[in-house]
Amino acid sequence: MALSKKVEAGKIKLRKGDLVKVIAGDSKGSQGKIVEVIKATNRAVVEGANMVSKHTKPNAANPNGGIVKKEAAIHISNLALVDPKSGNTTRVGRKLNDKGKLVRVAKKSGEEIK
């Protein structure tokens, strides 16, 4: 009998396009923009981080095939948002702005995250 792994999806505070820094794992210290967020598994794909070698068969796009380097998903707990004001890592908070809309803010500087 195979056991299925149930994943509890919590509130993901990072979005596509956010500048993040990898704080744990093999790619620790690298920065990049989020290309994709996978809510079901609490993971994100970051430009230039967590590079893996993928072996590909020959196809129309790549007639010779071979080994291609590409980004793999990384767990969001290993990512920290880069503060738009100071450039340091920060946590994400939420605040009502003057128009009554809920926006994301950087905890360290209080700056709104666009």
Jmol script that loads the backbone (N, CA, C; Angstrom):
load data "model"
ATOM      1  N   MET A   1       0.848  -1.185   0.000  1.00  0.00           N
ATOM      2  CA  MET A   1       0.000   0.000   0.000  1.00  0.00           C
ATOM      3  C   MET A   1       0.886   1.239   0.000  1.00  0.00           C
ATOM      4  N   ALA A   2       0.677   2.083  -0.973  1.00  0.00           N
ATOM      5  CA  ALA A   2       1.479   3.304  -1.094  1.00  0.00           C
ATOM      6  C   ALA A   2       0.870   4.415  -0.251  1.00  0.00           C
ATOM      7  N   LEU A   3       1.719   5.108   0.461  1.00  0.00           N
ATOM      8  CA  LEU A   3       1.260   6.230   1.275  1.00  0.00           C
ATOM      9  C   LEU A   3       1.388   7.508   0.472  1.00  0.00           C
ATOM     10  N   SER A   4       0.320   8.263   0.406  1.00  0.00           N
ATOM     11  CA  SER A   4       0.396   9.539  -0.315  1.00  0.00           C
ATOM     12  C   SER A   4       0.814  10.628   0.649  1.00  0.00           C
ATOM     13  N   LYS A   5       1.644  11.514   0.150  1.00  0.00           N
ATOM     14  CA  LYS A   5       2.156  12.604   0.976  1.00  0.00           C
ATOM     15  C   LYS A   5       1.217  13.793   0.866  1.00  0.00           C
ATOM     16  N   LYS A   6       0.603  14.158   1.979  1.00  0.00           N
ATOM     17  CA  LYS A   6      -0.305  15.305   1.979  1.00  0.00           C
ATOM     18  C   LYS A   6       0.479  16.549   2.396  1.00  0.00           C
ATOM     19  N   VAL A   7       0.347  17.579   1.599  1.00  0.00           N
ATOM     20  CA  VAL A   7       1.085  18.817   1.862  1.00  0.00           C
ATOM     21  C   VAL A   7       0.104  19.866   2.352  1.00  0.00           C
ATOM     22  N   GLU A   8       0.416  20.463   3.488  1.00  0.00           N
ATOM     23  CA  GLU A   8      -0.403  21.551   4.026  1.00  0.00           C
ATOM     24  C   GLU A   8       0.077  22.853   3.401  1.00  0.00           C
ATOM     25  N   ALA A   9      -0.741  23.440   2.564  1.00  0.00           N
ATOM     26  CA  ALA A   9      -0.369  24.698   1.912  1.00  0.00           C
ATOM     27  C   ALA A   9      -0.766  25.860   2.814  1.00  0.00           C
ATOM     28  N   GLY A  10       0.216  26.630   3.267  1.00  0.00           N
ATOM     29  CA  GLY A  10      -0.045  27.795   4.096  1.00  0.00           C
ATOM     30  C   GLY A  10      -0.096  29.048   3.252  1.00  0.00           C
ATOM     31  N   LYS A  11      -0.090  30.189   3.900  1.00  0.00           N
ATOM     32  CA  LYS A  11      -0.109  31.468   3.199  1.00  0.00           C
ATOM     33  C   LYS A  11       1.280  31.737   2.645  1.00  0.00           C
ATOM     34  N   ILE A  12       1.384  31.830   1.315  1.00  0.00           N
ATOM     35  CA  ILE A  12       2.663  32.136   0.678  1.00  0.00           C
ATOM     36  C   ILE A  12       2.759  33.652   0.518  1.00  0.00           C
ATOM     37  N   LYS A  13       3.780  34.240   1.121  1.00  0.00           N
ATOM     38  CA  LYS A  13       3.909  35.695   1.123  1.00  0.00           C
ATOM     39  C   LYS A  13       4.786  36.211  -0.012  1.00  0.00           C
ATOM     40  N   LEU A  14       5.395  35.293  -0.762  1.00  0.00           N
ATOM     41  CA  LEU A  14       6.236  35.675  -1.891  1.00  0.00           C
ATOM     42  C   LEU A  14       5.444  35.518  -3.183  1.00  0.00           C
ATOM     43  N   ARG A  15       5.714  36.390  -4.144  1.00  0.00           N
ATOM     44  CA  ARG A  15       5.001  36.369  -5.421  1.00  0.00           C
ATOM     45  C   ARG A  15       5.979  36.355  -6.575  1.00  0.00           C
ATOM     46  N   LYS A  16       5.454  36.023  -7.749  1.00  0.00           N
ATOM     47  CA  LYS A  16       6.238  36.039  -8.972  1.00  0.00           C
ATOM     48  C   LYS A  16       6.769  37.463  -9.202  1.00  0.00           C
ATOM     49  N   GLY A  17       8.055  37.577  -9.514  1.00  0.00           N
ATOM     50  CA  GLY A  17       8.656  38.885  -9.760  1.00  0.00           C
ATOM     51  C   GLY A  17       9.364  39.477  -8.554  1.00  0.00           C
ATOM     52  N   ASP A  18       9.162  38.909  -7.354  1.00  0.00           N
ATOM     53  CA  ASP A  18       9.842  39.402  -6.152  1.00  0.00           C
ATOM     54  C   ASP A  18      11.335  39.089  -6.219  1.00  0.00           C
ATOM     55  N   LEU A  19      12.166  40.003  -5.722  1.00  0.00           N
ATOM     56  CA  LEU A  19      13.599  39.768  -5.613  1.00  0.00           C
ATOM     57  C   LEU A  19      13.851  39.081  -4.279  1.00  0.00           C
ATOM     58  N   VAL A  20      14.424  37.878  -4.327  1.00  0.00           N
ATOM     59  CA  VAL A  20      14.653  37.101  -3.109  1.00  0.00           C
ATOM     60  C   VAL A  20      16.104  36.666  -3.017  1.00  0.00           C
ATOM     61  N   LYS A  21      16.501  36.286  -1.792  1.00  0.00           N
ATOM     62  CA  LYS A  21      17.837  35.755  -1.542  1.00  0.00           C
ATOM     63  C   LYS A  21      17.664  34.363  -0.951  1.00  0.00           C
ATOM     64  N   VAL A  22      18.495  33.416  -1.401  1.00  0.00           N
ATOM     65  CA  VAL A  22      18.447  32.057  -0.882  1.00  0.00           C
ATOM     66  C   VAL A  22      19.214  32.044   0.437  1.00  0.00           C
ATOM     67  N   ILE A  23      18.568  31.604   1.525  1.00  0.00           N
ATOM     68  CA  ILE A  23      19.193  31.649   2.850  1.00  0.00           C
ATOM     69  C   ILE A  23      19.633  30.277   3.350  1.00  0.00           C
ATOM     70  N   ALA A  24      19.303  29.206   2.596  1.00  0.00           N
ATOM     71  CA  ALA A  24      19.711  27.857   3.005  1.00  0.00           C
ATOM     72  C   ALA A  24      19.826  26.966   1.774  1.00  0.00           C
ATOM     73  N   GLY A  25      20.671  25.951   1.888  1.00  0.00           N
ATOM     74  CA  GLY A  25      20.820  24.989   0.800  1.00  0.00           C
ATOM     75  C   GLY A  25      22.081  25.222  -0.018  1.00  0.00           C
ATOM     76  N   ASP A  26      22.201  24.491  -1.120  1.00  0.00           N
ATOM     77  CA  ASP A  26      23.397  24.564  -1.965  1.00  0.00           C
ATOM     78  C   ASP A  26      23.577  25.930  -2.610  1.00  0.00           C
ATOM     79  N   SER A  27      22.485  26.613  -2.893  1.00  0.00           N
ATOM     80  CA  SER A  27      22.544  27.919  -3.560  1.00  0.00           C
ATOM     81  C   SER A  27      22.550  29.080  -2.572  1.00  0.00           C
ATOM     82  N   LYS A  28      22.883  28.811  -1.316  1.00  0.00           N
ATOM     83  CA  LYS A  28      22.848  29.837  -0.265  1.00  0.00           C
ATOM     84  C   LYS A  28      23.634  31.073  -0.671  1.00  0.00           C
ATOM     85  N   GLY A  29      23.003  32.251  -0.520  1.00  0.00           N
ATOM     86  CA  GLY A  29      23.658  33.515  -0.829  1.00  0.00           C
ATOM     87  C   GLY A  29      23.298  34.067  -2.195  1.00  0.00           C
ATOM     88  N   SER A  30      22.747  33.241  -3.080  1.00  0.00           N
ATOM     89  CA  SER A  30      22.425  33.743  -4.416  1.00  0.00           C
ATOM     90  C   SER A  30      21.102  34.504  -4.406  1.00  0.00           C
ATOM     91  N   GLN A  31      21.031  35.529  -5.258  1.00  0.00           N
ATOM     92  CA  GLN A  31      19.834  36.361  -5.374  1.00  0.00           C
ATOM     93  C   GLN A  31      19.243  36.211  -6.754  1.00  0.00           C
ATOM     94  N   GLY A  32      17.945  36.425  -6.841  1.00  0.00           N
ATOM     95  CA  GLY A  32      17.290  36.385  -8.145  1.00  0.00           C
ATOM     96  C   GLY A  32      15.810  36.661  -8.016  1.00  0.00           C
ATOM     97  N   LYS A  33      15.175  36.860  -9.156  1.00  0.00           N
ATOM     98  CA  LYS A  33      13.737  37.091  -9.183  1.00  0.00           C
ATOM     99  C   LYS A  33      12.999  35.758  -9.219  1.00  0.00           C
ATOM    100  N   ILE A  34      11.814  35.734  -8.625  1.00  0.00           N
ATOM    101  CA  ILE A  34      10.984  34.537  -8.656  1.00  0.00           C
ATOM    102  C   ILE A  34      10.338  34.441 -10.033  1.00  0.00           C
ATOM    103  N   VAL A  35      10.533  33.297 -10.688  1.00  0.00           N
ATOM    104  CA  VAL A  35       9.982  33.051 -12.016  1.00  0.00           C
ATOM    105  C   VAL A  35       8.599  32.424 -11.906  1.00  0.00           C
ATOM    106  N   GLU A  36       8.434  31.531 -10.907  1.00  0.00           N
ATOM    107  CA  GLU A  36       7.186  30.793 -10.761  1.00  0.00           C
ATOM    108  C   GLU A  36       7.003  30.409  -9.301  1.00  0.00           C
ATOM    109  N   VAL A  37       5.754  30.447  -8.808  1.00  0.00           N
ATOM    110  CA  VAL A  37       5.420  29.997  -7.464  1.00  0.00           C
ATOM    111  C   VAL A  37       4.504  28.788  -7.597  1.00  0.00           C
ATOM    112  N   ILE A  38       4.867  27.691  -6.921  1.00  0.00           N
ATOM    113  CA  ILE A  38       4.064  26.467  -6.948  1.00  0.00           C
ATOM    114  C   ILE A  38       3.388  26.330  -5.591  1.00  0.00           C
ATOM    115  N   LYS A  39       2.121  26.743  -5.499  1.00  0.00           N
ATOM    116  CA  LYS A  39       1.409  26.785  -4.231  1.00  0.00           C
ATOM    117  C   LYS A  39       1.194  25.406  -3.611  1.00  0.00           C
ATOM    118  N   ALA A  40       0.940  24.410  -4.439  1.00  0.00           N
ATOM    119  CA  ALA A  40       0.614  23.073  -3.938  1.00  0.00           C
ATOM    120  C   ALA A  40       1.742  22.466  -3.108  1.00  0.00           C
ATOM    121  N   THR A  41       2.986  22.776  -3.455  1.00  0.00           N
ATOM    122  CA  THR A  41       4.125  22.192  -2.752  1.00  0.00           C
ATOM    123  C   THR A  41       4.943  23.225  -1.966  1.00  0.00           C
ATOM    124  N   ASN A  42       4.456  24.463  -1.873  1.00  0.00           N
ATOM    125  CA  ASN A  42       5.157  25.543  -1.156  1.00  0.00           C
ATOM    126  C   ASN A  42       6.570  25.763  -1.693  1.00  0.00           C
ATOM    127  N   ARG A  43       6.708  25.768  -3.019  1.00  0.00           N
ATOM    128  CA  ARG A  43       8.011  25.936  -3.647  1.00  0.00           C
ATOM    129  C   ARG A  43       7.979  27.066  -4.660  1.00  0.00           C
ATOM    130  N   ALA A  44       9.159  27.544  -5.017  1.00  0.00           N
ATOM    131  CA  ALA A  44       9.278  28.610  -6.011  1.00  0.00           C
ATOM    132  C   ALA A  44      10.513  28.356  -6.871  1.00  0.00           C
ATOM    133  N   VAL A  45      10.457  28.814  -8.111  1.00  0.00           N
ATOM    134  CA  VAL A  45      11.600  28.723  -9.016  1.00  0.00           C
ATOM    135  C   VAL A  45      12.246  30.105  -9.066  1.00  0.00           C
ATOM    136  N   VAL A  46      13.545  30.177  -8.759  1.00  0.00           N
ATOM    137  CA  VAL A  46      14.271  31.444  -8.690  1.00  0.00           C
ATOM    138  C   VAL A  46      15.336  31.475  -9.782  1.00  0.00           C
ATOM    139  N   GLU A  47      15.429  32.618 -10.495  1.00  0.00           N
ATOM    140  CA  GLU A  47      16.426  32.792 -11.561  1.00  0.00           C
ATOM    141  C   GLU A  47      17.837  32.558 -11.031  1.00  0.00           C
ATOM    142  N   GLY A  48      18.560  31.643 -11.640  1.00  0.00           N
ATOM    143  CA  GLY A  48      19.966  31.430 -11.305  1.00  0.00           C
ATOM    144  C   GLY A  48      20.238  30.678 -10.020  1.00  0.00           C
ATOM    145  N   ALA A  49      19.204  30.214  -9.318  1.00  0.00           N
ATOM    146  CA  ALA A  49      19.402  29.491  -8.065  1.00  0.00           C
ATOM    147  C   ALA A  49      18.951  28.039  -8.220  1.00  0.00           C
ATOM    148  N   ASN A  50      19.590  27.134  -7.485  1.00  0.00           N
ATOM    149  CA  ASN A  50      19.236  25.716  -7.470  1.00  0.00           C
ATOM    150  C   ASN A  50      19.294  25.122  -8.883  1.00  0.00           C
ATOM    151  N   MET A  51      20.422  25.332  -9.557  1.00  0.00           N
ATOM    152  CA  MET A  51      20.601  24.836 -10.925  1.00  0.00           C
ATOM    153  C   MET A  51      20.822  23.318 -10.914  1.00  0.00           C
ATOM    154  N   VAL A  52      20.126  22.626 -11.820  1.00  0.00           N
ATOM    155  CA  VAL A  52      20.269  21.180 -11.957  1.00  0.00           C
ATOM    156  C   VAL A  52      20.594  20.854 -13.412  1.00  0.00           C
ATOM    157  N   SER A  53      21.213  19.686 -13.637  1.00  0.00           N
ATOM    158  CA  SER A  53      21.520  19.226 -14.986  1.00  0.00           C
ATOM    159  C   SER A  53      20.401  18.304 -15.439  1.00  0.00           C
ATOM    160  N   LYS A  54      19.790  18.636 -16.568  1.00  0.00           N
ATOM    161  CA  LYS A  54      18.706  17.824 -17.112  1.00  0.00           C
ATOM    162  C   LYS A  54      19.180  17.214 -18.421  1.00  0.00           C
ATOM    163  N   HIS A  55      19.097  15.899 -18.522  1.00  0.00           N
ATOM    164  CA  HIS A  55      19.498  15.192 -19.739  1.00  0.00           C
ATOM    165  C   HIS A  55      18.314  15.209 -20.699  1.00  0.00           C
ATOM    166  N   THR A  56      18.529  15.717 -21.928  1.00  0.00           N
ATOM    167  CA  THR A  56      17.448  15.835 -22.891  1.00  0.00           C
ATOM    168  C   THR A  56      17.722  15.007 -24.138  1.00  0.00           C
ATOM    169  N   LYS A  57      16.639  14.443 -24.689  1.00  0.00           N
ATOM    170  CA  LYS A  57      16.729  13.714 -25.952  1.00  0.00           C
ATOM    171  C   LYS A  57      16.771  14.730 -27.088  1.00  0.00           C
ATOM    172  N   PRO A  58      17.297  14.334 -28.247  1.00  0.00           N
ATOM    173  CA  PRO A  58      17.261  15.249 -29.395  1.00  0.00           C
ATOM    174  C   PRO A  58      15.820  15.580 -29.790  1.00  0.00           C
ATOM    175  N   ASN A  59      15.557  16.855 -30.060  1.00  0.00           N
ATOM    176  CA  ASN A  59      14.240  17.291 -30.531  1.00  0.00           C
ATOM    177  C   ASN A  59      14.435  18.443 -31.511  1.00  0.00           C
ATOM    178  N   ALA A  60      13.334  19.036 -31.967  1.00  0.00           N
ATOM    179  CA  ALA A  60      13.418  20.104 -32.966  1.00  0.00           C
ATOM    180  C   ALA A  60      14.171  21.318 -32.430  1.00  0.00           C
ATOM    181  N   ALA A  61      13.953  21.653 -31.166  1.00  0.00           N
ATOM    182  CA  ALA A  61      14.609  22.822 -30.577  1.00  0.00           C
ATOM    183  C   ALA A  61      16.094  22.561 -30.323  1.00  0.00           C
ATOM    184  N   ASN A  62      16.429  21.330 -29.927  1.00  0.00           N
ATOM    185  CA  ASN A  62      17.809  20.968 -29.622  1.00  0.00           C
ATOM    186  C   ASN A  62      18.143  19.681 -30.383  1.00  0.00           C
ATOM    187  N   PRO A  63      18.621  19.783 -31.648  1.00  0.00           N
ATOM    188  CA  PRO A  63      18.800  18.596 -32.487  1.00  0.00           C
ATOM    189  C   PRO A  63      19.816  17.577 -31.959  1.00  0.00           C
ATOM    190  N   ASN A  64      20.795  18.019 -31.185  1.00  0.00           N
ATOM    191  CA  ASN A  64      21.800  17.092 -30.660  1.00  0.00           C
ATOM    192  C   ASN A  64      21.431  16.491 -29.313  1.00  0.00           C
ATOM    193  N   GLY A  65      20.460  17.093 -28.601  1.00  0.00           N
ATOM    194  CA  GLY A  65      20.161  16.643 -27.240  1.00  0.00           C
ATOM    195  C   GLY A  65      21.282  17.056 -26.316  1.00  0.00           C
ATOM    196  N   GLY A  66      21.487  16.309 -25.236  1.00  0.00           N
ATOM    197  CA  GLY A  66      22.605  16.589 -24.335  1.00  0.00           C
ATOM    198  C   GLY A  66      22.144  17.001 -22.956  1.00  0.00           C
ATOM    199  N   ILE A  67      23.032  17.659 -22.230  1.00  0.00           N
ATOM    200  CA  ILE A  67      22.769  18.060 -20.845  1.00  0.00           C
ATOM    201  C   ILE A  67      22.478  19.559 -20.810  1.00  0.00           C
ATOM    202  N   VAL A  68      21.348  19.914 -20.238  1.00  0.00           N
ATOM    203  CA  VAL A  68      20.912  21.313 -20.150  1.00  0.00           C
ATOM    204  C   VAL A  68      20.843  21.714 -18.687  1.00  0.00           C
ATOM    205  N   LYS A  69      21.408  22.860 -18.356  1.00  0.00           N
ATOM    206  CA  LYS A  69      21.315  23.399 -16.990  1.00  0.00           C
ATOM    207  C   LYS A  69      20.036  24.210 -16.875  1.00  0.00           C
ATOM    208  N   LYS A  70      19.234  23.962 -15.832  1.00  0.00           N
ATOM    209  CA  LYS A  70      18.019  24.737 -15.618  1.00  0.00           C
ATOM    210  C   LYS A  70      17.744  24.871 -14.126  1.00  0.00           C
ATOM    211  N   GLU A  71      16.881  25.845 -13.787  1.00  0.00           N
ATOM    212  CA  GLU A  71      16.549  26.086 -12.386  1.00  0.00           C
ATOM    213  C   GLU A  71      15.515  25.072 -11.917  1.00  0.00           C
ATOM    214  N   ALA A  72      15.707  24.575 -10.708  1.00  0.00           N
ATOM    215  CA  ALA A  72      14.733  23.675 -10.094  1.00  0.00           C
ATOM    216  C   ALA A  72      14.021  24.444  -8.978  1.00  0.00           C
ATOM    217  N   ALA A  73      12.865  23.930  -8.579  1.00  0.00           N
ATOM    218  CA  ALA A  73      12.089  24.584  -7.520  1.00  0.00           C
ATOM    219  C   ALA A  73      12.820  24.464  -6.188  1.00  0.00           C
ATOM    220  N   ILE A  74      12.646  25.484  -5.349  1.00  0.00           N
ATOM    221  CA  ILE A  74      13.268  25.512  -4.021  1.00  0.00           C
ATOM    222  C   ILE A  74      12.177  25.870  -3.012  1.00  0.00           C
ATOM    223  N   HIS A  75      12.233  25.281  -1.822  1.00  0.00           N
ATOM    224  CA  HIS A  75      11.186  25.510  -0.827  1.00  0.00           C
ATOM    225  C   HIS A  75      11.197  26.963  -0.370  1.00  0.00           C
ATOM    226  N   ILE A  76       9.999  27.534  -0.171  1.00  0.00           N
ATOM    227  CA  ILE A  76       9.921  28.960   0.158  1.00  0.00           C
ATOM    228  C   ILE A  76      10.493  29.289   1.531  1.00  0.00           C
ATOM    229  N   SER A  77      10.624  28.272   2.406  1.00  0.00           N
ATOM    230  CA  SER A  77      11.233  28.527   3.712  1.00  0.00           C
ATOM    231  C   SER A  77      12.719  28.827   3.579  1.00  0.00           C
ATOM    232  N   ASN A  78      13.308  28.485   2.431  1.00  0.00           N
ATOM    233  CA  ASN A  78      14.724  28.749   2.178  1.00  0.00           C
ATOM    234  C   ASN A  78      14.949  30.056   1.429  1.00  0.00           C
ATOM    235  N   LEU A  79      13.897  30.856   1.286  1.00  0.00           N
ATOM    236  CA  LEU A  79      13.984  32.127   0.578  1.00  0.00           C
ATOM    237  C   LEU A  79      13.622  33.273   1.519  1.00  0.00           C
ATOM    238  N   ALA A  80      14.281  34.415   1.326  1.00  0.00           N
ATOM    239  CA  ALA A  80      13.950  35.623   2.088  1.00  0.00           C
ATOM    240  C   ALA A  80      13.838  36.782   1.107  1.00  0.00           C
ATOM    241  N   LEU A  81      12.829  37.601   1.291  1.00  0.00           N
ATOM    242  CA  LEU A  81      12.613  38.755   0.426  1.00  0.00           C
ATOM    243  C   LEU A  81      13.716  39.787   0.641  1.00  0.00           C
ATOM    244  N   VAL A  82      14.152  40.424  -0.435  1.00  0.00           N
ATOM    245  CA  VAL A  82      15.154  41.490  -0.336  1.00  0.00           C
ATOM    246  C   VAL A  82      14.406  42.814  -0.198  1.00  0.00           C
ATOM    247  N   ASP A  83      14.736  43.572   0.859  1.00  0.00           N
ATOM    248  CA  ASP A  83      14.088  44.858   1.144  1.00  0.00           C
ATOM    249  C   ASP A  83      14.340  45.833  -0.003  1.00  0.00           C
ATOM    250  N   PRO A  84      13.282  46.436  -0.579  1.00  0.00           N
ATOM    251  CA  PRO A  84      13.479  47.358  -1.700  1.00  0.00           C
ATOM    252  C   PRO A  84      14.239  48.633  -1.319  1.00  0.00           C
ATOM    253  N   LYS A  85      14.221  48.995  -0.034  1.00  0.00           N
ATOM    254  CA  LYS A  85      14.881  50.235   0.411  1.00  0.00           C
ATOM    255  C   LYS A  85      16.355  50.004   0.751  1.00  0.00           C
ATOM    256  N   SER A  86      16.645  49.005   1.614  1.00  0.00           N
ATOM    257  CA  SER A  86      18.007  48.819   2.107  1.00  0.00           C
ATOM    258  C   SER A  86      18.806  47.756   1.352  1.00  0.00           C
ATOM    259  N   GLY A  87      18.132  46.793   0.724  1.00  0.00           N
ATOM    260  CA  GLY A  87      18.840  45.723   0.030  1.00  0.00           C
ATOM    261  C   GLY A  87      19.151  44.534   0.914  1.00  0.00           C
ATOM    262  N   ASN A  88      18.761  44.599   2.191  1.00  0.00           N
ATOM    263  CA  ASN A  88      18.947  43.475   3.110  1.00  0.00           C
ATOM    264  C   ASN A  88      17.716  42.575   3.077  1.00  0.00           C
ATOM    265  N   THR A  89      17.847  41.376   3.642  1.00  0.00           N
ATOM    266  CA  THR A  89      16.694  40.482   3.686  1.00  0.00           C
ATOM    267  C   THR A  89      15.717  40.955   4.767  1.00  0.00           C
ATOM    268  N   THR A  90      14.439  40.690   4.537  1.00  0.00           N
ATOM    269  CA  THR A  90      13.400  41.119   5.458  1.00  0.00           C
ATOM    270  C   THR A  90      12.236  40.156   5.422  1.00  0.00           C
ATOM    271  N   ARG A  91      11.376  40.262   6.410  1.00  0.00           N
ATOM    272  CA  ARG A  91      10.145  39.481   6.412  1.00  0.00           C
ATOM    273  C   ARG A  91       9.043  40.310   5.765  1.00  0.00           C
ATOM    274  N   VAL A  92       7.932  39.654   5.461  1.00  0.00           N
ATOM    275  CA  VAL A  92       6.829  40.324   4.772  1.00  0.00           C
ATOM    276  C   VAL A  92       5.663  40.495   5.729  1.00  0.00           C
ATOM    277  N   GLY A  93       5.133  41.721   5.791  1.00  0.00           N
ATOM    278  CA  GLY A  93       3.938  41.995   6.577  1.00  0.00           C
ATOM    279  C   GLY A  93       2.844  42.514   5.673  1.00  0.00           C
ATOM    280  N   ARG A  94       1.664  42.695   6.226  1.00  0.00           N
ATOM    281  CA  ARG A  94       0.550  43.241   5.450  1.00  0.00           C
ATOM    282  C   ARG A  94      -0.034  44.414   6.215  1.00  0.00           C
ATOM    283  N   LYS A  95      -0.424  45.455   5.469  1.00  0.00           N
ATOM    284  CA  LYS A  95      -0.916  46.676   6.092  1.00  0.00           C
ATOM    285  C   LYS A  95      -1.959  47.309   5.187  1.00  0.00           C
ATOM    286  N   LEU A  96      -2.927  47.969   5.783  1.00  0.00           N
ATOM    287  CA  LEU A  96      -3.910  48.719   4.994  1.00  0.00           C
ATOM    288  C   LEU A  96      -3.283  50.029   4.564  1.00  0.00           C
ATOM    289  N   ASN A  97      -3.350  50.342   3.253  1.00  0.00           N
ATOM    290  CA  ASN A  97      -2.804  51.624   2.808  1.00  0.00           C
ATOM    291  C   ASN A  97      -3.877  52.701   2.882  1.00  0.00           C
ATOM    292  N   ASP A  98      -3.557  53.916   2.447  1.00  0.00           N
ATOM    293  CA  ASP A  98      -4.474  55.046   2.576  1.00  0.00           C
ATOM    294  C   ASP A  98      -5.755  54.869   1.758  1.00  0.00           C
ATOM    295  N   LYS A  99      -5.727  54.020   0.739  1.00  0.00           N
ATOM    296  CA  LYS A  99      -6.911  53.784  -0.090  1.00  0.00           C
ATOM    297  C   LYS A  99      -7.770  52.644   0.457  1.00  0.00           C
ATOM    298  N   GLY A 100      -7.368  52.082   1.587  1.00  0.00           N
ATOM    299  CA  GLY A 100      -8.119  50.996   2.193  1.00  0.00           C
ATOM    300  C   GLY A 100      -7.836  49.639   1.582  1.00  0.00           C
ATOM    301  N   LYS A 101      -6.728  49.533   0.850  1.00  0.00           N
ATOM    302  CA  LYS A 101      -6.362  48.277   0.209  1.00  0.00           C
ATOM    303  C   LYS A 101      -5.245  47.613   1.015  1.00  0.00           C
ATOM    304  N   LEU A 102      -5.316  46.275   1.147  1.00  0.00           N
ATOM    305  CA  LEU A 102      -4.308  45.527   1.884  1.00  0.00           C
ATOM    306  C   LEU A 102      -3.082  45.339   0.994  1.00  0.00           C
ATOM    307  N   VAL A 103      -1.914  45.822   1.442  1.00  0.00           N
ATOM    308  CA  VAL A 103      -0.685  45.728   0.656  1.00  0.00           C
ATOM    309  C   VAL A 103       0.402  45.028   1.469  1.00  0.00           C
ATOM    310  N   ARG A 104       1.385  44.462   0.757  1.00  0.00           N
ATOM    311  CA  ARG A 104       2.519  43.830   1.421  1.00  0.00           C
ATOM    312  C   ARG A 104       3.574  44.889   1.733  1.00  0.00           C
ATOM    313  N   VAL A 105       4.152  44.811   2.935  1.00  0.00           N
ATOM    314  CA  VAL A 105       5.191  45.758   3.344  1.00  0.00           C
ATOM    315  C   VAL A 105       6.395  44.987   3.883  1.00  0.00           C
ATOM    316  N   ALA A 106       7.575  45.577   3.732  1.00  0.00           N
ATOM    317  CA  ALA A 106       8.800  45.015   4.293  1.00  0.00           C
ATOM    318  C   ALA A 106       8.827  45.342   5.788  1.00  0.00           C
ATOM    319  N   LYS A 107       9.061  44.338   6.629  1.00  0.00           N
ATOM    320  CA  LYS A 107       9.033  44.541   8.082  1.00  0.00           C
ATOM    321  C   LYS A 107      10.144  45.476   8.569  1.00  0.00           C
ATOM    322  N   LYS A 108      11.340  45.407   7.954  1.00  0.00           N
ATOM    323  CA  LYS A 108      12.466  46.202   8.440  1.00  0.00           C
ATOM    324  C   LYS A 108      12.298  47.685   8.138  1.00  0.00           C
ATOM    325  N   SER A 109      11.912  48.019   6.895  1.00  0.00           N
ATOM    326  CA  SER A 109      11.849  49.439   6.516  1.00  0.00           C
ATOM    327  C   SER A 109      10.446  50.005   6.485  1.00  0.00           C
ATOM    328  N   GLY A 110       9.439  49.135   6.446  1.00  0.00           N
ATOM    329  CA  GLY A 110       8.066  49.610   6.329  1.00  0.00           C
ATOM    330  C   GLY A 110       7.692  49.997   4.904  1.00  0.00           C
ATOM    331  N   GLU A 111       8.615  49.787   3.963  1.00  0.00           N
ATOM    332  CA  GLU A 111       8.415  50.131   2.564  1.00  0.00           C
ATOM    333  C   GLU A 111       7.413  49.175   1.926  1.00  0.00           C
ATOM    334  N   GLU A 112       6.522  49.721   1.081  1.00  0.00           N
ATOM    335  CA  GLU A 112       5.545  48.893   0.374  1.00  0.00           C
ATOM    336  C   GLU A 112       6.254  48.073  -0.704  1.00  0.00           C
ATOM    337  N   ILE A 113       5.874  46.808  -0.837  1.00  0.00           N
ATOM    338  CA  ILE A 113       6.470  45.928  -1.845  1.00  0.00           C
ATOM    339  C   ILE A 113       5.607  45.966  -3.085  1.00  0.00           C
ATOM    340  N   LYS A 114       6.179  46.363  -4.198  1.00  0.00           N
ATOM    341  CA  LYS A 114       5.431  46.482  -5.446  1.00  0.00           C
ATOM    342  C   LYS A 114       5.412  45.161  -6.171  1.00  0.00           C
TER     343      LYS A 114
END
end "model"
wireframe off; spacefill off
backbone 0.3
color backbone group
